[in-house]
Amino acid sequence: MNSRKDQLQAFERLLDIMDDLREKCPWDKKQTMQTLRHLTIEETYELGDAILDNDLNEVKKELGDLLLHIVFYAKIGSETSDFDMADVCNEICEKLIHRHPHIYSDVVVKDEEEVKQNWEKLKLKEGKKSVLEGVPKSLPALVKASRIQDKVKGVGFDWEESHQVWDKVQEELEELQVEVEEGDQDKIEAEFGDVLFSMINYARFLNVNPEDALERTNKKFIKRFQYLESKAGELGKPLMDMTLAEMDVFWEEAKRLPNK
């Protein structure tokens, strides 16, 4: 692997290239934080895909794309004299030191859970009015629910046993069924949300990341459905002209294939 000196030289090279692009490239010169925002979100999801696929070469590439965006934002910040790359690095360094007193001070912790609890307590001492302030408003709902539950757990607001959470899931399912039978669409949606929230909560007690679990199922479904499409193509028969029973034959074949 590269030495620390080589790593720093590579980072300096990136900063120099960013300076060149911002000065000489018509596209790069026009970008603002607002125009980069949606691209940054896209790059983050692409990194997430590479991690789920365990494609380390792709992870390396996507990390580079994301790092470019960080450097880009810092460059824009420096042009308005608000902050630069050194400020960004120093800010996170100070935060990490402050929030890890068990490393940089004399605080003693017994396990990972106590570290997380101390982290949330320190954030409140920093002036945050709510432990939920750190949950981005624009997060996808499933991820947001998971983060909300992690945050409140950090201050002790949590179930004690997994069976209690499972009981809650069943309770919410029963309430959903009642509203389905009543037919009130607004109440059905509300209860459906409660079911999802309780399932995400249960996932925590199973040490399962609900976002990863759902995406894993998405990928599995896509592969199986595309196998079905390919088989239908070999028969020269459009899927819409096949019966469910005919499609199910190929679906079951797909389930028996490796990595399907």
Salt bridges, closest charged atoms under 4 A:
ASP19 OD1 - LYS75 NZ 2.97
ASP53 OD1 - LYS219 NZ 3.26
GLU79 OE2 - ARG22 NE 2.87
GLU113 OE1 - LYS153 NZ 3.44
GLU120 OE2 - LYS151 NZ 3.51
GLU126 OE2 - HIS98 NE2 3.49
GLU126 OE1 - ARG99 NH2 2.73
ASP150 OD2 - ARG147 NH1 3.50
ASP158 OD1 - ARG204 NH2 2.67
GLU171 OE2 - LYS168 NZ 3.24
GLU172 OE2 - LYS168 NZ 3.31
GLU234 OE1 - LYS231 NZ 3.53
GLU246 OE2 - LYS237 NZ 3.16
GLU252 OE2 - LYS255 NZ 3.54
